[in-house]
Amino acid sequence: MDMETKEGMKEYVKTVSQKNDWSLNKDQVTFEDLIDGLVENKKKHNYQSCPCRLASGNRDLDRDLICPCNYAPDDVKEFGACYCNLYLRLDFYDTINTEFVIVPERRPIEKEKAVLEYFNK
């Protein structure tokens, strides 16, 4: 699958959601915006970093943000959605069913600082 195309990225996130027993956000505007961000990051950085977080372009610094990010499983389990609301719990639309879930940032502040330091080199 060519993840530098919208179709390829959609196939990728569909596969990820199936493997993790998650569903995908059904709001088409939100879904398309997130797919666009993932494709853009894939083209720009050569990996699909989370479109809702600041990526450095350094794969080693951003490894925890490659979609699905390292924080997604815990976020989906605890809040019903990942940080950017792309991946949702299977029962999301039956139980939570809201437009957007605010998920607290789990990424350690040290990681954020490292990204900012990388930019300022």
Secondary structure, DSSP 4 states (H G I P E B T S, - for coil): --TTSHHHHHHHHHHHHHHTTEEE---HHHHHHHHHHHHHHHHHHSS-B-TTS---S-HHHHGGGBSSPTTHHHHHHHHSB-TTSSEEETTHHHHT--S-------S-HHHHHHHHHHHT-
